[in-house]
C-alpha cells in the first residue's frame, strides 16, 4: 500500500519519442475490481473442491498460505519496480496533455494522480498478479492430478484441466496491451515475475511436480513416518517407502491420491 500511493521516478521524455505514448485512453478491459474476486474466487472453488473430496485440512491451509504469500510477494516486488523505473504508459500523452496540446517544456497540465499513474507502466501489475495467483492454481492442479509423474502421464484431460488457469492469466496479460495501459515489454516481464513468484511460493508448501508424492503438502502427516510405528527393519520391508526427492517416509497405506 505504501508503494501504491508513492510517486514514481520522473523519467525524462524526449519530444521525438512521444509517439510511443500517444495511444488513446480507454477503460481497462479487466479492471482490478473484477480481477481479484475472479482469481481468488476460482482459487476458493479449486481448494474447497479438493478439501471436500479428501477432507485434508492441512493441504487446504497450505494452499491458502501459498497463494496468499504469492500475492503479497508479488505486490511488494512489482510495485517497487514500478516506482523505481517510472516508465510512461502507452496513453501517457493524453494523461499529461488532456487538451491534446504539447508544450515545448513538456510540462503536464493534466490531473496529478492520473499523471503519476501514467508513469507506472513497467512491469504490468495485472500480468504479474494474474500469473502469480492463477499460475499457483495451475501448479496446484498439476500436483493434485499427477500430470508430470508416472501416475498421470498419458491422460491428456489432466493436462488440459490444469492449464486453464494459465490460459486465463495469459488473456488478462494480453488485455493490457489491447486497452493501451501497458507496452508489450511490460506485460512479458510482469508475466515472468508472476510465474517465478507463483512457483517459488508453491514449492514452499508442496513437493516437486515430478515427485510420486506431489499431491501431498510438506506439512501433511502422510509425508512422515508414523511415530507410533516401531520397526528395526528397512523401510521397504515394513510397508514404508522412501521419497527419493527429499528422503521423507511415506506410508503406503496413505499414499493413494483420493483426488484421482
ZAMARGU-4260 file (C-alpha; in steps of 0.2 Angstrom, whole numbers, plus 5000, padded with zeros to 4 digits):
<rodrens>
0) 5000/5000/5000 | 5015/5012/5003 | 5021/5010/4986 | 5004/5011/4978 | 5002/5029/4984
5) 5020/5034/4981 | 5025/5045/4966 | 5037/5036/4954 | 5053/5041/4947 | 5051/5055/4934
10) 5059/5049/4919 | 5064/5061/4905 | 5054/5060/4890 | 5060/5067/4873 | 5048/5076/4862
15) 5053/5064/4847 | 5048/5049/4857 | 5031/5055/4862 | 5023/5045/4848 | 5026/5029/4859
20) 5014/5036/4872 | 5001/5044/4861 | 4988/5029/4861 | 4970/5033/4866 | 4964/5032/4884
25) 4952/5018/4887 | 4944/5009/4902 | 4953/4993/4907 | 4946/4978/4899 | 4949/4968/4915
30) 4948/4981/4930 | 4955/4976/4947 | 4938/4976/4955 | 4934/4961/4944 | 4951/4953/4943
35) 4954/4950/4961 | 4937/4942/4965 | 4938/4932/4950 | 4956/4925/4954 | 4953/4921/4972
40) 4935/4915/4969 | 4942/4902/4957 | 4956/4898/4969 | 4942/4895/4983 | 4932/4884/4971
45) 4948/4873/4967 | 4954/4872/4985 | 4937/4869/4993 | 4933/4856/4980 | 4949/4846/4984
50) 4945/4848/5003 | 4928/4841/5002 | 4935/4827/4991 | 4949/4822/5003 | 4945/4831/5020
55) 4963/4836/5020 | 4963/4851/5031 | 4982/4853/5031 | 4983/4854/5012 | 4968/4866/5012
60) 4978/4878/5024 | 4994/4876/5014 | 4985/4880/4998 | 4979/4897/5005 | 4996/4901/5014
65) 5004/4898/4997 | 4993/4908/4986 | 4992/4922/4999 | 5011/4923/5000 | 5012/4923/4981
70) 5000/4938/4980 | 5009/4948/4994 | 5026/4945/4987 | 5021/4950/4970 | 5013/4966/4976
75) 5029/4971/4985 | 5041/4967/4971 | 5030/4973/4956 | 5026/4990/4965 | 5044/4993/4970
80) 5050/4990/4952 | 5036/5002/4945 | 5041/5016/4957 | 5060/5014/4953 | 5058/5013/4934
85) 5044/5026/4931 | 5041/5021/4913 | 5026/5030/4904 | 5011/5021/4899 | 5006/5020/4881
90) 4992/5033/4884 | 5003/5045/4894 | 5002/5059/4881 | 4983/5061/4885 | 4986/5060/4903
95) 4999/5073/4903 | 4990/5084/4890 | 4972/5081/4890 | 4968/5095/4878 | 4980/5087/4865
100) 4992/5102/4865 | 5010/5098/4870 | 5021/5112/4876 | 5040/5113/4872 | 5045/5112/4891
105) 5035/5095/4892 | 5026/5102/4907 | 5010/5092/4910 | 4993/5100/4913 | 4983/5085/4917
110) 4977/5078/4934 | 4992/5074/4945 | 4986/5057/4951 | 4982/5052/4933 | 4999/5058/4928
115) 5008/5048/4941 | 4998/5033/4937 | 5003/5035/4919 | 5022/5034/4925 | 5019/5016/4932
120) 5019/5006/4916 | 5034/4994/4919 | 5031/4980/4924 | 5012/4976/4922 | 5004/4973/4938
125) 4989/4965/4931 | 5000/4952/4922 | 5011/4949/4937 | 4997/4946/4949 | 4987/4935/4937
130) 5002/4924/4934 | 5007/4923/4952 | 4989/4918/4958 | 4982/4909/4943 | 4999/4901/4940
135) 4999/4895/4958 | 4982/4887/4955 | 4989/4878/4939 | 5004/4871/4949 | 4992/4865/4962
140) 4981/4856/4949 | 4997/4849/4941 | 5002/4842/4958 | 4984/4835/4963 | 4981/4827/4946
145) 4999/4820/4945 | 5001/4827/4927 | 5020/4826/4927 | 5023/4809/4936 | 5020/4791/4931
150) 5003/4791/4938 | 4996/4804/4927 | 5006/4804/4911 | 4996/4799/4896 | 4980/4806/4902
155) 4978/4822/4892 | 4962/4828/4902 | 4973/4831/4917 | 4985/4842/4907 | 4970/4852/4899
160) 4961/4855/4915 | 4977/4861/4924 | 4982/4874/4910 | 4965/4883/4911 | 4971/4895/4924
165) 4987/4899/4914 | 4976/4902/4899 | 4966/4914/4909 | 4981/4923/4915 | 4988/4925/4898
170) 4972/4933/4892 | 4972/4945/4906 | 4990/4950/4901 | 4986/4952/4883 | 4971/4963/4888
175) 4983/4976/4895 | 4991/4979/4878 | 4973/4980/4870 | 4967/4994/4881 | 4984/5003/4879
180) 4988/5003/4898 | 5005/4993/4895 | 5018/4991/4882 | 5021/4973/4877 | 5038/4973/4886
185) 5029/4977/4902 | 5017/4963/4900 | 5031/4950/4896 | 5041/4955/4911 | 5026/4956/4923
190) 5021/4938/4917 | 5038/4931/4920 | 5039/4939/4938 | 5022/4932/4942 | 5026/4915/4936
195) 5043/4914/4946 | 5034/4920/4962 | 5020/4908/4960 | 5032/4894/4958 | 5043/4899/4972
200) 5028/4900/4984 | 5021/4884/4978 | 5037/4875/4982 | 5037/4882/4999 | 5022/4870/5003
205) 5022/4857/4991 | 5035/4844/4983 | 5041/4845/4965 | 5029/4841/4952 | 5038/4825/4946
210) 5038/4818/4963 | 5027/4802/4966 | 5020/4812/4981 | 5017/4829/4973 | 4999/4828/4978
215) 5004/4829/4997 | 5009/4845/5006 | 5025/4845/5015 | 5016/4848/5032 | 5005/4833/5029
220) 5006/4819/5041 | 5007/4806/5027 | 5024/4814/5022 | 5032/4807/5038 | 5033/4790/5046
225) 5020/4786/5060 | 5029/4790/5077 | 5020/4775/5085 | 5027/4763/5072 | 5042/4754/5079
230) 5052/4743/5067 | 5070/4739/5066 | 5068/4733/5048 | 5072/4743/5032 | 5058/4755/5027
235) 5054/4745/5011 | 5051/4729/5022 | 5039/4737/5034 | 5027/4744/5021 | 5035/4762/5021
240) 5043/4769/5005 | 5057/4782/5004 | 5053/4798/4995 | 5068/4799/4983 | 5066/4818/4981
245) 5068/4823/5000 | 5071/4806/5009 | 5054/4808/5018 | 5045/4792/5023 | 5028/4789/5016
250) 5016/4776/5022 | 5010/4765/5008 | 4993/4764/5016 | 4991/4783/5015 | 5000/4787/4999
255) 4985/4785/4987 | 4978/4801/4980 | 4960/4802/4984 | 4958/4816/4970 | 4961/4804/4956
</rodrens>
